[in-house]
C-alpha cells in the first residue's frame, strides 16, 4: 500500500534544507496496517514507531523533489540488531547501497538528489522506525542529530537513568561543550526503549555531538539496597567489567558521576557511584578484565568527582551566559533539554530545578593524581 501525505512542505528561511517528509510517499513490505501506520514514524513522537518485519521487508520512499538528506531514528527492543542499508534506485544497477546505520539516530547526507529510496533491514530483527524525515537541498536543520564517535574524551559524565544527566548534573554538558572540551555521556541504563530516544534528544539539545554510550543494564530498582542492586544487575563482576571497559574505551581525563548516597538514596545511583570508584583502579590494571585491556589498553583516569561528596568541595557555576548557546546559561539549556524526557514528565515525579533539593552545583573531588583543586570550581583544573 502507498500512502501520500498531500501537505506541501514549507521552505525554511536562509539556506536551511526544506523538509520534504509530508510530500513524500511511502510503500512497505509488509504493507502498513491500521495499527502499524506510516504516520507512526512521521508524527514527531519517539514513543510510536513503524515496524518492518524480520525477513524480506523494506520501506520505499518516493519524492517529486530531490532528497538530499535522510534522518532516521530507531527504537531499540531488547538486544535487537537495528542495522539497515539506505539504498537508491539506479537504472543500470538496480538498488544500490549508499549509506548504512551506525546509531539509533542517523543522518545521511546524499551526494546527489534522490527521488526513489529504500530502507532495507540487515540485522535479522524487526526494525522499529521511530521517526524518519526527508530533506531537500540546503543546510541540515539544527535539531536533526548527526552523531560522531570519539575514542578520547576529556570529560565523561557517567549517569544512571535518562534524565539524571540534567537533574543532578544540570549545566555540565552545555558548559563544557561551550568551552570546547570533548564530553562523553555514558548511561548505565536502559538497554532499550523510548527513554533512549529521549536521552538522545536531550543530549543533542545540550550541544553533545559524540554519541552517548549505553552500557546496557536493565532499569531495575534495588530499593536503596546497594548489594541488591548489584544482584539485580547480575552481579558486581558483570557491572564492573562493563564500566571498566567503558573507561578504557573512551579514556577520559576526568569522570563525574552520582553521589555515594544516590542523591535521594536510589540504589542504582549508589551502584553507579560505587562502580566508578572501583573501576577507576581496575581500568589502569591489565590484570583486571584482560579482554577489554587487550582491546583498548589500560587507562588511568586523573580525577573523579562525585555529586554531593562532602570532601574537597567544588561549586559549579551553571548560571553564566554561553556564547555557543546564544547567551543562555547552563541552567537554561538543562531546563529546556529536560523537556525531551516526556515519559518522565508524564509520570510527574521529577522536574528540573536550578540547584534543586539535591544541589546540582555541588560536587566533591573523590580522587586525583594531578593535585588538589585550588578553588577554581572547574572539573578540568590541573588537566593539561
SESE-879258 format. One record per residue (C-alpha): residue number from 1; residue in three letters; x, y, z. Coordinates in Angstrom, 2 decimals, decimal comma, padded with zeros to 5 digits. Each point is the difference from the previous one (the first is absolute). Last residue first. Example, Ala and Ser with C-alpha at 12.3 -4.5 7.8 and 13.67 -1.06 7.14 Angstrom:
BEGIN
{rec 2 "SER" {013,67 -001,06 007,14}};
{rec 1 "ALA" {-001,37 -003,44 000,66}};
***
This chain:
BEGIN
{rec 384 "UNK" {046,86 019,71 030,63}};
{rec 383 "UNK" {-002,49 -000,82 002,71}};
{rec 382 "UNK" {000,79 001,94 003,21}};
{rec 381 "UNK" {-003,58 001,37 000,18}};
{rec 380 "UNK" {-002,35 -001,81 -002,39}};
{rec 379 "UNK" {-002,87 -000,47 002,45}};
{rec 378 "UNK" {000,06 003,76 000,68}};
{rec 377 "UNK" {-000,96 001,66 003,25}};
{rec 376 "UNK" {003,16 002,16 -000,05}};
{rec 375 "UNK" {000,49 -000,60 003,73}};
{rec 374 "UNK" {003,45 -001,57 -000,04}};
{rec 373 "UNK" {-000,76 -003,58 -001,05}};
{rec 372 "UNK" {002,34 -002,61 001,40}};
{rec 371 "UNK" {002,79 -001,54 -002,04}};
{rec 370 "UNK" {000,27 -001,92 -003,25}};
{rec 369 "UNK" {-000,63 -003,53 001,30}};
{rec 368 "UNK" {-003,50 000,81 001,18}};
{rec 367 "UNK" {-002,83 -001,89 001,67}};
{rec 366 "UNK" {-003,27 000,84 001,78}};
{rec 365 "UNK" {-000,11 003,66 -001,01}};
{rec 364 "UNK" {-003,36 001,25 001,23}};
{rec 363 "UNK" {-003,08 001,29 -001,75}};
{rec 362 "UNK" {-002,75 002,56 000,64}};
{rec 361 "UNK" {-001,62 001,88 -002,93}};
{rec 360 "UNK" {-002,88 -002,46 -000,31}};
{rec 359 "UNK" {-000,98 000,60 003,63}};
{rec 358 "UNK" {-002,24 -002,86 001,04}};
{rec 357 "UNK" {-003,22 001,92 000,70}};
{rec 356 "UNK" {000,50 002,11 -003,13}};
{rec 355 "UNK" {002,97 002,05 -001,26}};
{rec 354 "UNK" {-001,92 001,14 -003,09}};
{rec 353 "UNK" {-003,08 -002,22 -000,01}};
{rec 352 "UNK" {-000,98 -002,67 -002,50}};
{rec 351 "UNK" {-003,19 -001,86 000,72}};
{rec 350 "UNK" {-000,53 -003,47 001,35}};
{rec 349 "UNK" {-002,86 -002,29 000,95}};
{rec 348 "UNK" {-002,53 001,29 -002,52}};
{rec 347 "UNK" {-000,40 -003,36 -001,68}};
{rec 346 "UNK" {-000,69 001,94 -003,20}};
{rec 345 "UNK" {003,21 001,97 000,56}};
{rec 344 "UNK" {001,92 -003,27 000,19}};
{rec 343 "UNK" {-001,29 -001,26 -003,34}};
{rec 342 "UNK" {000,52 003,46 -001,52}};
{rec 341 "UNK" {003,71 000,11 000,68}};
{rec 340 "UNK" {000,44 002,56 -002,80}};
{rec 339 "UNK" {-001,02 002,73 002,47}};
{rec 338 "UNK" {003,24 -000,65 001,90}};
{rec 337 "UNK" {001,90 001,64 -002,87}};
{rec 336 "UNK" {-001,68 003,37 000,58}};
{rec 335 "UNK" {000,90 -000,03 003,69}};
{rec 334 "UNK" {003,55 -001,12 -000,75}};
{rec 333 "UNK" {000,37 002,81 -002,56}};
{rec 332 "UNK" {-001,16 002,69 002,41}};
{rec 331 "UNK" {002,10 -001,33 002,90}};
{rec 330 "UNK" {003,07 -000,01 -002,23}};
{rec 329 "UNK" {-000,75 003,61 -000,85}};
{rec 328 "UNK" {-001,42 001,52 -003,17}};
{rec 327 "UNK" {002,20 002,52 -001,80}};
{rec 326 "UNK" {-000,67 -001,31 -003,50}};
{rec 325 "UNK" {000,87 -003,60 000,84}};
{rec 324 "UNK" {003,54 000,05 -001,41}};
{rec 323 "UNK" {000,80 003,13 002,00}};
{rec 322 "UNK" {-001,10 -001,41 003,36}};
{rec 321 "UNK" {-001,31 002,42 002,63}};
{rec 320 "UNK" {000,94 -000,86 003,61}};
{rec 319 "UNK" {-002,43 -001,80 002,29}};
{rec 318 "UNK" {001,43 -003,52 000,17}};
{rec 317 "UNK" {002,67 001,12 002,44}};
{rec 316 "UNK" {001,31 -003,16 001,62}};
{rec 315 "UNK" {000,71 -000,23 003,71}};
{rec 314 "UNK" {003,00 -002,16 000,82}};
{rec 313 "UNK" {000,46 -001,89 003,23}};
{rec 312 "UNK" {003,23 -001,72 001,04}};
{rec 311 "UNK" {-002,02 -002,32 002,25}};
{rec 310 "UNK" {-003,79 -000,15 000,44}};
{rec 309 "UNK" {-000,89 -001,85 -003,22}};
{rec 308 "UNK" {-003,31 001,47 -001,22}};
{rec 307 "UNK" {000,57 -001,35 -003,54}};
{rec 306 "UNK" {003,23 -001,96 -000,30}};
{rec 305 "UNK" {003,09 001,18 -001,88}};
{rec 304 "UNK" {002,74 -002,28 -001,33}};
{rec 303 "UNK" {003,32 001,35 -001,26}};
{rec 302 "UNK" {002,99 -001,28 -002,00}};
{rec 301 "UNK" {-001,44 -003,14 -001,54}};
{rec 300 "UNK" {002,71 -002,56 -000,72}};
{rec 299 "UNK" {-000,70 -002,16 -003,05}};
{rec 298 "UNK" {000,86 -003,54 -001,03}};
{rec 297 "UNK" {000,01 -001,05 -003,66}};
{rec 296 "UNK" {-003,08 -000,04 -002,22}};
{rec 295 "UNK" {-000,46 -003,60 -001,17}};
{rec 294 "UNK" {002,62 -001,70 002,16}};
{rec 293 "UNK" {-001,13 001,84 003,11}};
{rec 292 "UNK" {-003,62 -000,77 -000,96}};
{rec 291 "UNK" {000,73 -003,72 000,01}};
{rec 290 "UNK" {002,33 000,25 003,01}};
{rec 289 "UNK" {-002,84 000,75 002,42}};
{rec 288 "UNK" {002,33 000,96 002,84}};
{rec 287 "UNK" {003,59 -001,11 -000,42}};
{rec 286 "UNK" {000,68 002,95 -002,30}};
{rec 285 "UNK" {-000,49 002,42 002,90}};
{rec 284 "UNK" {-000,75 003,62 -000,89}};
{rec 283 "UNK" {-003,71 -000,58 -000,66}};
{rec 282 "UNK" {-000,30 -001,96 003,25}};
{rec 281 "UNK" {000,96 002,94 002,17}};
{rec 280 "UNK" {-002,63 002,42 -001,31}};
{rec 279 "UNK" {-002,19 -003,08 -000,25}};
{rec 278 "UNK" {-000,55 -000,08 003,77}};
{rec 277 "UNK" {-000,94 003,66 000,47}};
{rec 276 "UNK" {-002,09 000,10 -003,19}};
{rec 275 "UNK" {-001,78 -003,20 001,02}};
{rec 274 "UNK" {-000,91 001,47 003,38}};
{rec 273 "UNK" {-001,43 003,13 -001,61}};
{rec 272 "UNK" {-002,12 -002,03 -002,42}};
{rec 271 "UNK" {-001,02 -002,41 002,76}};
{rec 270 "UNK" {-001,22 002,91 002,14}};
{rec 269 "UNK" {-002,00 001,40 -002,93}};
{rec 268 "UNK" {-001,54 -003,45 -000,49}};
{rec 267 "UNK" {-000,80 -000,17 003,72}};
{rec 266 "UNK" {-001,93 003,28 000,01}};
{rec 265 "UNK" {000,65 001,69 003,35}};
{rec 264 "UNK" {-001,27 003,51 -000,72}};
{rec 263 "UNK" {003,28 000,99 -001,72}};
{rec 262 "UNK" {001,48 -003,50 -000,40}};
{rec 261 "UNK" {001,69 000,06 003,40}};
{rec 260 "UNK" {003,45 -000,26 -001,57}};
{rec 259 "UNK" {-000,80 002,87 -002,32}};
{rec 258 "UNK" {-000,41 -000,39 -003,73}};
{rec 257 "UNK" {002,70 000,42 -002,65}};
{rec 256 "UNK" {002,74 002,21 -001,43}};
{rec 255 "UNK" {003,02 -001,52 -001,75}};
{rec 254 "UNK" {003,14 001,91 -001,00}};
{rec 253 "UNK" {002,81 -000,78 -002,46}};
{rec 252 "UNK" {-002,28 -002,31 -001,95}};
{rec 251 "UNK" {001,42 -003,01 -001,85}};
{rec 250 "UNK" {-003,14 -000,80 -002,08}};
{rec 249 "UNK" {000,40 -003,78 -000,40}};
{rec 248 "UNK" {002,01 -000,56 003,17}};
{rec 247 "UNK" {-002,57 001,73 002,20}};
{rec 246 "UNK" {-002,84 -001,88 -001,73}};
{rec 245 "UNK" {001,76 -003,33 000,39}};
{rec 244 "UNK" {000,36 000,65 003,72}};
{rec 243 "UNK" {-003,71 000,86 000,21}};
{rec 242 "UNK" {-001,00 -003,22 -001,76}};
{rec 241 "UNK" {002,32 -002,23 002,02}};
{rec 240 "UNK" {-001,09 001,67 003,21}};
{rec 239 "UNK" {-003,64 -000,74 -000,77}};
{rec 238 "UNK" {000,66 -003,63 -000,89}};
{rec 237 "UNK" {002,24 -000,62 002,99}};
{rec 236 "UNK" {-002,38 001,74 002,38}};
{rec 235 "UNK" {-002,87 -002,33 -000,79}};
{rec 234 "UNK" {-002,87 -000,52 -002,38}};
{rec 233 "UNK" {-001,35 003,57 000,05}};
{rec 232 "UNK" {-002,68 -001,09 002,47}};
{rec 231 "UNK" {002,79 -001,39 002,18}};
{rec 230 "UNK" {001,86 003,31 -000,14}};
{rec 229 "UNK" {-003,16 001,82 001,02}};
{rec 228 "UNK" {-000,50 -002,41 002,89}};
{rec 227 "UNK" {003,50 000,85 001,26}};
{rec 226 "UNK" {-000,72 003,72 -000,17}};
{rec 225 "UNK" {-003,37 -000,14 001,78}};
{rec 224 "UNK" {-001,98 003,22 -000,60}};
{rec 223 "UNK" {-002,97 -001,89 -001,48}};
{rec 222 "UNK" {002,04 -002,15 -002,41}};
{rec 221 "UNK" {-001,61 001,67 -003,00}};
{rec 220 "UNK" {000,08 -001,42 -003,53}};
{rec 219 "UNK" {000,75 001,76 -003,28}};
{rec 218 "UNK" {001,90 -002,80 -001,66}};
{rec 217 "UNK" {003,69 000,54 -000,76}};
{rec 216 "UNK" {001,11 000,96 -003,51}};
{rec 215 "UNK" {003,25 001,97 000,33}};
{rec 214 "UNK" {-001,63 002,55 -002,28}};
{rec 213 "UNK" {002,55 002,37 -001,53}};
{rec 212 "UNK" {-001,14 003,44 -001,08}};
{rec 211 "UNK" {001,11 000,92 -003,53}};
{rec 210 "UNK" {002,51 002,82 -000,04}};
{rec 209 "UNK" {-001,72 003,22 -001,13}};
{rec 208 "UNK" {-001,29 001,33 003,31}};
{rec 207 "UNK" {-001,32 003,54 -000,18}};
{rec 206 "UNK" {-002,53 -000,27 002,83}};
{rec 205 "UNK" {-002,80 -000,34 -002,58}};
{rec 204 "UNK" {001,79 -003,08 -001,36}};
{rec 203 "UNK" {000,14 -001,50 003,50}};
{rec 202 "UNK" {-003,75 000,50 000,56}};
{rec 201 "UNK" {-000,97 -001,45 -003,38}};
{rec 200 "UNK" {002,25 -003,02 000,50}};
{rec 199 "UNK" {-001,35 -000,55 003,50}};
{rec 198 "UNK" {-003,59 000,11 -001,26}};
{rec 197 "UNK" {000,78 -002,73 -002,51}};
{rec 196 "UNK" {001,65 -002,14 002,68}};
{rec 195 "UNK" {-003,07 000,54 002,18}};
{rec 194 "UNK" {-002,28 -001,41 -002,68}};
{rec 193 "UNK" {001,46 -003,48 000,11}};
{rec 192 "UNK" {003,19 -001,98 000,50}};
{rec 191 "UNK" {002,77 -001,04 002,40}};
{rec 190 "UNK" {-000,75 002,75 002,47}};
{rec 189 "UNK" {002,27 000,71 001,84}};
{rec 188 "UNK" {003,63 000,61 001,04}};
{rec 187 "UNK" {000,24 003,06 -002,23}};
{rec 186 "UNK" {003,27 001,49 -001,25}};
{rec 185 "UNK" {000,28 003,58 -001,26}};
{rec 184 "UNK" {003,33 000,94 -001,58}};
{rec 183 "UNK" {001,15 003,62 000,05}};
{rec 182 "UNK" {002,81 001,14 -002,27}};
{rec 181 "UNK" {000,79 003,47 001,33}};
{rec 180 "UNK" {-000,55 003,21 -001,94}};
{rec 179 "UNK" {-001,13 002,33 002,80}};
{rec 178 "UNK" {-003,56 -000,05 -001,34}};
{rec 177 "UNK" {000,05 -003,80 000,20}};
{rec 176 "UNK" {001,07 000,35 003,64}};
{rec 175 "UNK" {-002,89 002,33 000,85}};
{rec 174 "UNK" {-002,61 -001,82 -002,10}};
{rec 173 "UNK" {000,74 -003,43 001,54}};
{rec 172 "UNK" {000,54 000,99 003,62}};
{rec 171 "UNK" {-003,00 002,34 000,18}};
{rec 170 "UNK" {-002,22 -002,09 002,29}};
{rec 169 "UNK" {001,91 -002,98 001,41}};
{rec 168 "UNK" {-002,71 -001,43 002,28}};
{rec 167 "UNK" {-003,17 000,57 -002,03}};
{rec 166 "UNK" {001,85 000,46 -003,31}};
{rec 165 "UNK" {001,80 -003,31 -000,51}};
{rec 164 "UNK" {-002,46 -001,70 002,36}};
{rec 163 "UNK" {-002,68 000,42 -002,71}};
{rec 162 "UNK" {000,90 -003,34 -001,66}};
{rec 161 "UNK" {001,09 -002,28 002,84}};
{rec 160 "UNK" {003,38 -000,71 001,63}};
{rec 159 "UNK" {002,45 002,71 -000,96}};
{rec 158 "UNK" {003,74 -000,14 -000,75}};
{rec 157 "UNK" {001,02 003,42 -001,35}};
{rec 156 "UNK" {003,40 -000,33 -001,64}};
{rec 155 "UNK" {002,39 002,91 -000,56}};
{rec 154 "UNK" {002,95 000,29 -002,37}};
{rec 153 "UNK" {-001,11 -002,90 -002,15}};
{rec 152 "UNK" {002,21 -002,05 -002,29}};
{rec 151 "UNK" {-001,47 -002,74 -002,21}};
{rec 150 "UNK" {-002,55 002,32 -001,55}};
{rec 149 "UNK" {-003,07 -000,74 -002,09}};
{rec 148 "UNK" {-002,21 002,39 -001,97}};
{rec 147 "UNK" {-003,74 000,70 -000,02}};
{rec 146 "UNK" {-002,08 001,96 -002,48}};
{rec 145 "UNK" {-003,27 000,81 001,79}};
{rec 144 "UNK" {-002,55 002,22 -001,73}};
{rec 143 "UNK" {-000,88 002,91 002,29}};
{rec 142 "UNK" {002,37 002,39 -001,77}};
{rec 141 "UNK" {-001,62 -000,40 -003,41}};
{rec 140 "UNK" {002,40 -001,48 -002,59}};
{rec 139 "UNK" {001,10 002,62 -002,52}};
{rec 138 "UNK" {-001,52 000,07 -003,46}};
{rec 137 "UNK" {-001,49 -002,14 -002,75}};
{rec 136 "UNK" {-002,93 -002,21 000,97}};
{rec 135 "UNK" {-000,79 -001,77 003,24}};
{rec 134 "UNK" {-001,66 -003,26 001,06}};
{rec 133 "UNK" {-001,00 -000,83 003,56}};
{rec 132 "UNK" {-000,45 -003,40 001,60}};
{rec 131 "UNK" {-001,03 -000,56 003,61}};
{rec 130 "UNK" {-000,48 -003,00 002,29}};
{rec 129 "UNK" {000,91 -002,61 -002,61}};
{rec 128 "UNK" {-000,08 -003,39 001,72}};
{rec 127 "UNK" {002,00 -002,52 -002,02}};
{rec 126 "UNK" {-000,95 -003,61 000,81}};
{rec 125 "UNK" {003,04 -002,21 000,25}};
{rec 124 "UNK" {002,27 -001,65 -002,60}};
{rec 123 "UNK" {002,52 002,84 000,12}};
{rec 122 "UNK" {-000,19 001,16 -003,62}};
{rec 121 "UNK" {-003,21 002,05 -000,14}};
{rec 120 "UNK" {-000,38 001,70 -003,42}};
{rec 119 "UNK" {-001,02 003,65 -000,28}};
{rec 118 "UNK" {-000,71 000,91 -003,62}};
{rec 117 "UNK" {000,28 003,23 -001,92}};
{rec 116 "UNK" {-001,60 001,43 -003,15}};
{rec 115 "UNK" {000,44 003,66 -000,91}};
{rec 114 "UNK" {003,63 000,51 000,96}};
{rec 113 "UNK" {001,99 003,23 -000,34}};
{rec 112 "UNK" {003,78 -000,56 -000,03}};
{rec 111 "UNK" {002,68 -000,55 002,64}};
{rec 110 "UNK" {-002,57 -000,88 002,66}};
{rec 109 "UNK" {000,33 001,04 003,64}};
{rec 108 "UNK" {-001,11 -002,83 002,29}};
{rec 107 "UNK" {-000,76 000,88 003,61}};
{rec 106 "UNK" {-000,51 -002,85 002,45}};
{rec 105 "UNK" {-001,61 -000,37 003,43}};
{rec 104 "UNK" {000,18 -003,46 001,55}};
{rec 103 "UNK" {003,58 -000,12 -001,23}};
{rec 102 "UNK" {002,12 -001,19 -002,90}};
{rec 101 "UNK" {-002,51 -000,62 -002,76}};
{rec 100 "UNK" {001,23 -000,50 -003,54}};
{rec 99 "UNK" {000,40 002,24 -003,04}};
{rec 98 "UNK" {-000,02 -000,05 -003,83}};
{rec 97 "UNK" {-001,14 -003,55 -000,72}};
{rec 96 "UNK" {-001,03 -000,43 -003,65}};
{rec 95 "UNK" {-003,35 -001,41 -001,10}};
{rec 94 "UNK" {-000,05 -000,73 -003,72}};
{rec 93 "UNK" {003,40 000,22 -001,70}};
{rec 92 "UNK" {-000,73 001,85 -003,24}};
{rec 91 "UNK" {-003,07 002,04 000,92}};
{rec 90 "UNK" {001,26 000,57 003,53}};
{rec 89 "UNK" {-002,57 000,09 002,81}};
{rec 88 "UNK" {001,54 001,32 003,20}};
{rec 87 "UNK" {000,69 -002,06 003,08}};
{rec 86 "UNK" {000,26 000,65 003,73}};
{rec 85 "UNK" {001,19 -003,19 001,66}};
{rec 84 "UNK" {-001,22 -001,03 003,43}};
{rec 83 "UNK" {001,25 -001,16 003,37}};
{rec 82 "UNK" {-002,14 -000,01 003,14}};
{rec 81 "UNK" {001,18 -003,32 001,41}};
{rec 80 "UNK" {-002,37 -000,64 002,89}};
{rec 79 "UNK" {001,40 -000,57 003,50}};
{rec 78 "UNK" {-003,16 001,13 001,75}};
{rec 77 "UNK" {-002,11 002,24 -002,23}};
{rec 76 "UNK" {001,73 003,04 -001,50}};
{rec 75 "UNK" {-002,08 002,79 -001,50}};
{rec 74 "UNK" {001,65 001,50 -003,06}};
{rec 73 "UNK" {000,39 003,61 -001,13}};
{rec 72 "UNK" {000,64 000,65 -003,71}};
{rec 71 "UNK" {000,97 003,34 -001,57}};
{rec 70 "UNK" {000,44 000,10 -003,79}};
{rec 69 "UNK" {001,66 002,79 -001,98}};
{rec 68 "UNK" {000,19 001,04 -003,65}};
{rec 67 "UNK" {-003,42 -001,07 -001,28}};
{rec 66 "UNK" {-000,83 001,36 -003,45}};
{rec 65 "UNK" {-003,56 001,21 -000,39}};
{rec 64 "UNK" {-002,82 -002,23 -001,26}};
{rec 63 "UNK" {000,79 -002,38 002,86}};
{rec 62 "UNK" {-000,26 -003,75 000,37}};
{rec 61 "UNK" {000,91 -002,08 003,06}};
{rec 60 "UNK" {000,12 -003,79 000,17}};
{rec 59 "UNK" {000,04 -001,97 003,25}};
{rec 58 "UNK" {001,23 -003,57 000,01}};
{rec 57 "UNK" {-000,71 -003,48 001,33}};
{rec 56 "UNK" {001,15 -003,38 -001,27}};
{rec 55 "UNK" {000,45 -001,36 003,52}};
{rec 54 "UNK" {-000,17 001,45 003,51}};
{rec 53 "UNK" {-002,95 002,31 -000,49}};
{rec 52 "UNK" {-000,04 003,80 -000,25}};
{rec 51 "UNK" {-001,61 001,91 002,86}};
{rec 50 "UNK" {-001,29 003,58 -000,14}};
{rec 49 "UNK" {000,62 001,73 003,31}};
{rec 48 "UNK" {-001,66 001,87 002,83}};
{rec 47 "UNK" {001,86 001,06 003,17}};
{rec 46 "UNK" {002,24 002,36 -001,99}};
{rec 45 "UNK" {-002,85 002,37 -000,80}};
{rec 44 "UNK" {000,61 002,37 -002,92}};
{rec 43 "UNK" {-003,00 -001,52 -001,84}};
{rec 42 "UNK" {001,93 -001,24 -003,04}};
{rec 41 "UNK" {000,90 -003,56 001,09}};
{rec 40 "UNK" {-003,41 -000,86 001,41}};
{rec 39 "UNK" {-001,60 001,63 -003,03}};
{rec 38 "UNK" {001,29 -002,88 -002,08}};
{rec 37 "UNK" {-002,51 -002,21 001,83}};
{rec 36 "UNK" {000,37 -003,22 001,93}};
{rec 35 "UNK" {-003,33 -000,27 001,85}};
{rec 34 "UNK" {-002,14 000,91 -002,99}};
{rec 33 "UNK" {002,24 -001,96 -002,28}};
{rec 32 "UNK" {003,07 000,74 -002,09}};
{rec 31 "UNK" {001,09 -002,48 -002,62}};
{rec 30 "UNK" {002,56 -002,72 000,69}};
{rec 29 "UNK" {001,83 001,16 -001,98}};
{rec 28 "UNK" {-000,18 003,75 -000,08}};
{rec 27 "UNK" {-001,00 002,97 -002,13}};
{rec 26 "UNK" {000,40 003,65 000,91}};
{rec 25 "UNK" {-000,82 003,23 -001,81}};
{rec 24 "UNK" {001,80 003,28 000,60}};
{rec 23 "UNK" {-001,69 003,42 000,33}};
{rec 22 "UNK" {-000,18 -000,13 003,80}};
{rec 21 "UNK" {003,68 -000,86 000,31}};
{rec 20 "UNK" {001,41 002,64 -002,34}};
{rec 19 "UNK" {001,50 002,27 002,65}};
{rec 18 "UNK" {001,88 002,74 -001,87}};
{rec 17 "UNK" {003,67 000,31 000,87}};
{rec 16 "UNK" {001,09 003,15 001,81}};
{rec 15 "UNK" {001,49 002,61 -002,34}};
{rec 14 "UNK" {-001,60 003,19 001,33}};
{rec 13 "UNK" {-003,58 -000,60 001,11}};
{rec 12 "UNK" {-001,70 -003,41 -000,22}};
{rec 11 "UNK" {-002,13 -001,00 -002,95}};
{rec 10 "UNK" {-003,43 -001,39 000,90}};
{rec 9 "UNK" {-000,76 -003,61 -000,87}};
{rec 8 "UNK" {-003,28 -000,52 -001,82}};
{rec 7 "UNK" {-002,67 -002,02 001,76}};
{rec 6 "UNK" {-001,05 -002,97 -002,13}};
{rec 5 "UNK" {001,26 -002,89 002,05}};
{rec 4 "UNK" {000,05 -002,97 -002,34}};
{rec 3 "UNK" {-000,51 -003,54 001,28}};
{rec 2 "UNK" {000,86 -002,93 -002,22}};
{rec 1 "UNK" {-001,13 -003,54 000,76}};
***
